[in-house]
């Protein structure tokens, strides 16, 4: 039984604490729902109260009975969003479909709130957190209509968010400061981190549907259109300096590596400015001390080069910017292969270098020759000879070959590449 003092005490709690209490009530009441009608009534009443309050707010906006800038409207919107967030974090209940059915009917209206409060960073971040948490906990359980409701409302949310926070946002470069100060600076970009996490969780939906025998999944286009739209908004911000922040960097590369490896064709047809920014971020990642980031970046470069070999998808970009892949080859050699960091990413480096060489052997030779000319004259022949032994025409011809022959070809190159790296590191000293 709840006393009036308990109810008043609940109302005095901060909004986020109320959301935590709500999550607990939903989980506990649902556990006892089958044997206790009171528990069932508590569960239903909690959801009904939130829905009713939120619907009244939406109706007031639609009928223009209240202005979105009214302080009471802002407070009610903030409270509703945070309480819906509490609902979205209640996935431990015995019957999660009850939460899904409740949330599905409200997602579009919640997304529409961004139209009113995109510039209010408190409500904006709460909306992003709500969609992120719901996607993280429930996306695996959604059927096709429920998935489409989530993807369409998330797309609308991201469009409004990006129009207000991405296009003209000025990114402050990280300062050379203490770890505590750096962590505090990173807090200024929690909304961007939240968007990246949301896109990661949405991206798992198609993978889960492919692994499932259920035919009621969403299609590739439903997934990729939303994620690549979000990625296009995030890439320019990340390459302006946010890659220097550890948490943002880790989540960004998790998203980018998944999308480039899964949908290389779509990544390659991005407008050139965005595609080039994507490449720059991969080139930045490949030399990072974090080996998981480095390996995923190198794998991304490999996927892009292989896609060009198979489909010639980059021909338009290369016609206007012919040195695009040359830059990748040069930096891969100078910043990774010729450096001591290569040893903990040896295989990934070799598997990125091979397709880059195969895309255009003549341009690859030109890049290598340019690097050799920077060496003392007595070392130049040795470097060129090492590349001549490594890059064999019969190896390049079989890069995209599958099956047993393809596997054996890759195994041979891995061994040859290790010998190559040991050889060049025995005499290269200035890179």
N, C-alpha and C positions, 0 to 999 in steps of 0.2 A: 504494500500500500504506500502511496505517495502522499506526503503531507503538503499543505500549502507552502510551508517554509522551504521544503525541498524544491518545489516548483519555482519559487522566487529565487532561491539560490542558483538554480540552473539558468535562469534568465540573466543573472549577474555574471555568469561565466563569459570569458572571451569566446568569440565565435568559433575558433578552432577547437577549443576545449568542448564546446557544445557538440561539435561534429564528432569528436571522439566518444563522448557519452552516447550519442545517437548510434554510432557503429556498434558499440558494446550492447546497447539495448536490442538492436536488430538481431545480432548474432545469438544472444542469450535467449531472447523470446522465441526465436525460430527453433532453437534446440529443444525447447519444451512445448512447442506448438501442438504436437500430435496428442499430448496427454493433458494439456492445460488450456482451456478456452480463454482464460485471462491472458496468458502469454500470446495467444493468437491475436487477441484484441489489441494488445499493446503493439505488436508488430504492424498490424494493419493501420492502427491509429497514427503511428509515427509517420508512415509513408503518406497517409491521407492528409495529415496536417501540413507537411512540406508541400505536397502537390497543390493543395487548396491555396495556400499563401502565395505560392509562385504563380499560379494561374490568375489570381486576383491582380498581381502586379503586372502580368502580361496584358490582361484585359484593360487595365488602367492606361498602359502605354498605348495600346491600339486605339482606344477611344479618346486619347489625348486628355484624359481627366487629370493626369499628373505629368509633370515634366521630368525627363530623365535626370536633369541636373538638380532636382529637388533633393535636399539633404536626406529626407525620410525615404525617398525612392532609392537613393544610393545605398542607404543602410539596409533596406529590405533586400535589394538586389545582392549586396555583399553577403548577407546572412543566408539567403536562399542558395546561392552558389556554393558556399562553404558547407552547408548542410547536405546538399546534393553530393558534394565531395565525400562527406561522411558515409553516405549511402554507397557510393562507388567503391569504398574501401571495406565493404562488408561481405567480401566474397567467401568468407569462412562459413556462411550459413548453410544449413542442410540442403536447402533448395535454392540454389543461386538463380534459377530461372525467374523467381519472383522479383529479384533485383533487376534482372535484365529486362523483363516486361515493363517494370516501373520506369526504368531509365530510358528505354527506347522511345517511349511516348513523349519524353521531355527534351531529348537531345537537340532537336532543331530549335526549340524556343530558347534553350540555354545558349546555343551557338549564336542566335540572333541578338542576345544581350551584348555581344562584342560590338555590334553596330552602335550601341549607345555608350559603351564604357571602354572602348579600346584605349583611350588616352588616360583612363584611370588605371594606373599600373597595378594597384591592389586587386581590383576586380578582374582585370585582364589576366594577371598571373593565377588567380584562383580558378578562372575558367580553363586555362591551359592545364593546370594541375588536375582539375576534375576530369578532363578528357584523357589526360595521360594515365591517371590511376584507373579509370574505367577500362581503357584499352589494355592496360597491363594485366588486369585481373580477370577480365571477362571475354577478351577477343577470341580466345580458343573455344568458347562455348556458344558463340553466336551463329545462328542460321543465316541464310542469305538475306532475307528482309531486314533482320536485325543488324547484320554487317553493313548493308547498304545505308541504313539509317545512320550508323556511326560514321562511315566514310564520307557521306554527303554533308553531314553537319560539321565534321572535322575540317572538310575542305572549305566550307563557308567560314568557319572560325579562323582558319589560317589565312584566308584571303583578306579578311578584315584586319587581322593582326598585322600581317606583313605590310599592308597599305599604310598603317599608322606607325610601325616600329622598325621596318627594315629599309625602306627606300632611302630615307634621309637620315638614318641613324649615324651618329659620329662615334666611332670606336676609339676609346683612349688606349694608347699603347701601354702594356704592362710596365710598371716602373721596376727598377732594380732595388727591391726592398726585401724585408723579412718575409718569412713564410706566412706569418699572421696577416701582414698587410696585403700580400698577394691573395690570400683567401678572402679577405674583405673586399678587394677589388673584384674578384670573381663573382661575388654575391650580386654585383650590379647587373649581371647578365644571366640571372636565374631564369628569366623568361625564355631566353634563347636555349638554355640547357633543357628546359621543359619541352620546348618545341621539338628538339632533336630526339628526346626520349619518347615523345608521342609518336614521331615518325618511325622510330625503331619498332615500337610495339605494333603499330599498324602494319609494318612490313612483314611481321611474322605471320600474318593472317593467311596469305596465299601459300606460304610454306606449310603451314599446318593443314590447310585444305588439300594440298597435293599429297601429303603423307596420310591423309584420311581416306577411307573407302567411301565416305559420304559424298554424293554428287551435288549436295546442296550448298556448295561453297561459292565464294565470290570469284569473279574473273580477274585475270591479270591486269586488265586495263583499269578496273575499279581500284586496285591497289596502287599500281605504279603512277597513275595520273596524280593522285593525292600526294604521294611521297616525293615524286620528282618536282612537283610544284613547290612543296615545302623546302626541298633541297636547294632549288634555285634561289629561294629567298635567303637561305642560310649561308650558302657558299661565299658570297661577297663579304659578309660580316666576318666569317671565320678567317678568311685570308687577309683581312685588315689588321689582324693582331690577336684574335681570340684563341688561335691555336697555341698561344703561349700559356694558356691556363690549363692545368692538368686535367681537371674533370671535363671541361668542355672539349678538350682535344681528344680524350679517350672516347667519349660518346660520339663525337663527330666522326672519327675514323671507324667506329663500329658501324655507324649508319652508311658511310660512304663505301666501305669495303663490301658490305652486304649488297648494296645496290649495284655497284660496278661489276661485281662477280656474277650477280644474278641477272642483271639487265644491261650488259655492256653495250648493246646496240642503242638503247635509249640514252645512255650516258654520252655516247659518241655523237649524237645528233643534237645535243644542246647547242644553243647559240654560241659562237666561238668564244666570246668573252667569258661566258660561264664555263664552257668546256676547258678553256685555258686556266681559269681559276681553280677548277677541279684538279687539273694536272699539277698545278703549282702546289696545291695542298698535299697531293700524293708525293711529290718530290720533297716537300718539307718533311713528311712523315717517314720516308724511307731511311733517313739518317738519324732518327731520334733514338735516344738510349733505351726507351721502352721497346723491347723486341716485338711485342704483339702489335704495336702500332706500326713498326718498321716492316714487319712481315706482311701485314694486311695492305700496306701502301704498295709494296713491291708486287704483291699479288694483283692489286688493282691495275698497275702499269702493265703487267703481263696480260691481263684480260683485255685491256684496250688494244694492245698490239696484236693479239691473236684475232680479235674481232676485225681489225683492219686486214689481216691476212686472209680471213675467210670471206668477208663481205665487201671489202673496200669502202666501208661506211665513212671513213675519214677523208675520202678523196676531195670532197668539196672544201673542207678545212685546209687540207694540205696544198690545194691549188692556190689558195690565197696566202697561206702561211707555211711554206714548204719546210721550214726548219723546226716545226713544232716537235716532231719526234726526235730530231737530232739533239735538241736541248735535253730531252729525257735521257738519251743515250750518254751524252757528255756528262751530265750531272750524276747519273748512276755510276759511271766509271770513277769520276773524280771524287765524289762525296761518299761513296759506299765501297765499291770494289777495291779501290786503291787505298782505303783507310783501314785502320785496325778494327773498326766496328763490323767489318764484313764477316768476321768469324761466327758471330751468333745469328747471322741471317744469310749464311752462305748459299744454301739451296734456293731460297727465295730470290736472291740476287741473280743467280745463274738462270733461273726460270723466267726472270724479267728481261735479262740481257738477250737471251736467245731469240725470242720473237721480235724484239726491237731490231736486231741485226737482220732478220729475215725479211722485214717489211721492205727494206731497200738496201741491198748489200753495198752498192756503190756509195751511198750517202754514209753508211756505217763506216766504210773504209776511210772516207774523208774525215769523219770525226776522229777516228783513231789516229790518223796521220797528223791531224792538228794537235792532238794531245802529245804525240811522240815528239813533235818539234819543240815542245817546251822542256824536254829532257836534255841533259848533256849529250853531245853528239855520239859519244861512245855507247850510250844506253839505248839509243833509238832503234838500231837494228834488232836488239834483243827483244824489245817490247813488240815490235811489228812481227817478229818471228813467232812469239808466243801467241799472238792473235791469229796468225796464219794457221798454227797447229790447232787452235781451239775451234775456230769457225770454219767447218768443212761444208762444202756445197751439199753433200749427201745428207748431212745433219739438218741443214736449213730446209731442205725439200720435204722433210718428214715431220715438221713441227706439229702440224695439225692432224697427223695420222693417228687414228685410234687403234684399239685392239692391242694385241701382243707386240706387234712391230713398233707401234708408237711408244709403248711402255719401255721396251728395250732401248729405243733411241734416246729417251729421256734419261734412263739410268746411265747410259754411256756418257751423255753430255755432263751429267752431274759429276761423274768421276773425273772427266777431263777438265771441268771447270775448277774443281778443287786443286788439281795439279797446276793449272794455270795460275790460280791465286797464290799458291805457295811459291811458284817461280817468280812472279813479278814482285812479290813482297820481299824477295831476297835481294833485289837491287833498287827498287823504287824507294826513295827516301824523302822527296820534297813535297809530295802531294799531301 
